[in-house]
């Protein structure tokens, strides 16, 4: 029985690591190479950046009708959603860094690296608002990670409790 548990643990951790690596590959592609998001087309263009916090977020919200609701949702929501898997998967793969502050910091650093690469390679643009939204998305993903963990723990407690009650009836 102990061998089955060890094997299951190895399989689960391998799946988690593969999922994280696939997610990171997709994230790198979307942030640096995807033509759909204008990155390849802008390669070698002028340096573009925003260093004023909430400037672009405010612009998208204030001028939603001009830039389009779809653009606003893609920019603000997309940056949040893009990093939610990081907040969910990172603490599974790097267990010793599974606190809220460490996961958020890791998400911030990955986002900072991506934004800096976009600036240096002139693919896309460096935007401090993206750092804010990506870090928030990481934190939201971490909350999902905690919720799933809580459900798993309480589900097994609930199942043990129900089994115990059946024996009493």
Secondary structure, 3 states (H helix, E strand, C coil): CHHHHHHHHHHHHHHHHHHHHHHHHHHHHHHHHCHHHCCCCCCCCCCCEECCCCHHHHHHHHCHHHHCHHHHHHHHHHHHHHHHHHHHHHHHHCHHHCCHHHHHHHHHHHHHHHHHHHHHHCCCCEEHHHHHHHHHHHHHHHHHHHHHHHHHHHHHHHHHHHHHHHHHC
